[in-house]
Amino acid sequence: MKLEPTMFREYDIRGRENDDELNPTSMRYIGLGYGAFLKRRGIERAVVGRDSRSTSREFEAALIEGMVSAGCNVVDIGLSTTPMLYWAQFHFETMGGAAVTASHNPAGWNGVKLAVGYSKTTNLENLQELYRIIDGEDFIQGKGELSESPVDDEYVADLIKRVSIKGNPRVLLNTGNGTAGLIGPKLLRAAGCEVVELHTELDSTFPHYPANPSVVKMMEETGAHVRSSKSNIGVAIDADGDRLGITDEKGETLMPDLYMLLLTREMLRHKPGGKIVFDVKCSDVLEEDIRAHGGVPILWKTGHSYIKEKILEEKADMGIELSGHIFIVHGYYGYDDALFTALKLIEALSHQNIRLSDFAKTLPKRFSSPVWNVHCDDKDKYRISDQLTRMFKDRGYKVIDLNGARVVFEDGWGLVRASSNLPRLVLRYEAKTEERLREIENLFHDILKECPGVGDKWETG
């Protein structure tokens, strides 16, 4: 079957819910292809789960049908966050795993995140192989078995054993009507928190905003409710539970590259010289602070699969993405679990008996933009990203081209890269003064105007 090739992205499959992209027929073929992909690696068994999108139950059934027809034995954990799916791989000792989800994408999208081992998910090369299997119908026939085994209680029991929270802190939890509303309130209460719930009802239309803590509106509303409820911290989780946004007790947003300094410092106290991988969108403050506390900072590509690969390669202790994907190796499994990271932050605050706003005051001051997105067609975005990289280099700027163009100045930086998930370019800027930040933003805006195919509507996310 011929599937739309742009659905096979850098580290997972995402497409629109329609006849041309994702539907039960295409999902069955993806299941057949993934079954053959696993069999080539000697993997006979896989865990499968789904998020709360309206099509996910039907899509999951079709995916499983294809996998079982390829001879895979499947354990269906049903409605679950993506981190619960990763957790279930360890629980059931299965190297295969598939989460039917479009992650933080808006309503109308769906997809699949695919495992190729423990705490390891598909990369571009893997997905190109999977596409070739499906395109050539190079399937393997078999007759696998299907069993159903939800893991909600076991997952909660394991996580609360890994933290010790003092003082019954009040936590404002905003899951944006995404799947984390299924498990988040129960987990936080079991860990000893008083929970104030916001948009924890499952609603696949995402009526308020996309469940994505990179969206400013989600964080602003989280902060407003933190203030009105007099909570100690605000926790915002994306639609499938692997991205974390945080506000302090005053409702002010702390970006992941800053709130994670609470945990990087703690980890480095226990393990001097520990390695921490972070993506190209992160602040210079993160790198400087890791070095100042005796750690080894490692700059790497954006993308949960890329960060996981680099963590394994470097034997690192932690990974941080500005989007809120956080990977804790020391004392956990090394995959991105927003709720577990939230528990660890709450634990650290409770043990140090400090407010998050007071911790933030200890950090060097930088002026940073939110993450900006501008439309660029999936078929053009990588070409245009490469074009922009060349343009900056040709004009004499210092460019780190690890993942798009991170243009480095003496007093700041700016980044443009192609989104892996949507037809967009992604931009972020940082400077030592607010005036310089505006100058860097204007420079990037002016250069983007020279590239046909780039939209003119800017959105956070």
Residue, then its C-alpha position, 0 to 999 in steps of 0.5 A: m500500500k502506498l502511504e503518504p511518505t511525509m507521515f514518516r517523520e524524524y522519530d515517529i509517525r504523525g498524520r492527519e485523520n483522513d482517507d489520504e493519511l491515517n485511517p484504519t486501513s493505513m494503521r493496519y499496514i503500519g502494524l504489518g510493517y512494524g511487525a516485520f520490522l521487529k521480527r527482523r530484529g528477533i523481537e517477538r513481543a510488543v506492548v501497545g497502548r493508545d491516547s484519548r483521541s477520538t480515533s485512537r481506539e479504532f486505530e489501535a485495534a487496526l494496528i494490533e490486527g496488523m502486528v498480530s497478522a505478522g506473528c507478533n504477540v501483543v500486550d494491549i495496555g489500552l488507554s494510557t500515556t506514552p510514558m506508561l507505554y514505555w514503563a510497560q515495556f520494562h514491566f512486561e520485558t518487551m523490547g517492542g512497543a507502540a503508542v497510538t498518539a499524535s502527542h501534543n499535535p492539535a485535534g485532527w492529527n494522530g500517529v504512532k510512537l514506536a520503540v526499538g528497545y528499552s528507553k529507545t524509540t525509532n529514528l529517521e533511519n528506522l522509519q525510512e526502513l519501516y516505510r520501505i517495508i510497507d511500500g514494498e509490502d515486504f511483510i511476514q505472515g504469522k499468527g501472534e497472540l493478543s492479551e489485555s493487561p492495563v498497568d495503571d495501578e502498577y505504574v502508580a505504585d512504582l513511581i510513588k516508591r521512587v519519591s518522598i514528598k514532605g508537607n502535602p504541597r498543593v499542586l495545580l495540575n493542568t492536563g489540557n483535556g489530554t490523556a494524562g488526566l486519566i492518571g495524573p491526579k491519582l498519582l500526585r495524590a498517592a505521592g502525598c500532594e493536595v491536587v487542584e485539577l484543571h482541564t483533567e477531563l478527557d476531551s479529544t477536541f482540546p476545547h481550550y487550547p492544544a495540550n502542549p506546555s510550549v503554548v503560552k496560553m496553556m502556561e498563562e492559564t496554569g499560572a492564573h489558577v496557581r495564583s487563585s488556588k494559592s498552590n505551591i506549584g503549577v504542573a502542565i502536561d501535554a496530550d500524551g504525558d511526556r512534556l512538562g511545563i512548570t510555573d512557580e507559586k506566583g504563577e510565573t512560567l519557568m522554562p524547562d532549561l531553567y526549572m531543571l537546574l533544581l534537579t541537575r544540581e541535585m544529581l551532580r551533588h550525588k554524581p560529580g562529573g555526570k553528563i547531561v544532554f540538552d537540545v539546541k533550543c536550550s538557554d546558555v544558562l543551562e550549559e554554564d550552570i552544569r559546568a559550574h556544578g561540576g557536570v559535563p554539558i552535551l549539546w545535541k539535536t532536538g527530538h526525544s529519539y535523538i536525546k535518548e540515543k545520545i544518552l545511551e551513547e554517552k552513558a549520560d545521567m539526564g536529558i533535557e529538551l526545551s519542549g519539556h521532554i525530560f529524561i531521568v536516568h539516575g533512579y529511573y528508566g531514562y525515558d521522558d515521563a512528565l509526571f515523574t519529573a514533576l514528582k521529582l521537582i516537587e520532592a526537591l522543593s519539599h526537601q530543600n524547603i524553598r519556593l520555586s520563585d526564590f530558586a529562580k532568583t538565584l539564576p543568571k538573568r537572560f531575556s529569552s523568547p518563547v518557542w515560535n512557529v511559522h508555517c512551512d510545508d512539510k515538503d519544503k521545510y528541510r530545504i528551507s532550513d538548509q537554505l537559511t543555514r547557508m544564508f547565515k554562514d554566507r553573511g559571516y555569522k557563527v553558526i552551529d548547524l547541528n540541527g538547523a542553524r543556531v546563530v551565535f553572537e557575543d551577547g546571545w543567539g538565535l535558532v531556526r530549525a524545521s519542526s519534526n512534527l508539523p509543517r512548520l519552522v521553529l525559532r527561539y532567541e536569547a540575549k543578555t538584554e531585552e533590547r538585544l533580544r529584539e534585534i536578534e528577533n528582527l534579524f531572523h524575521d528579515i532573513l525569513k522574509e527572503c525565503p518564499g514558502v515561509g508563512d507570516k503568521w507566528e504562533t507559540g508552541 
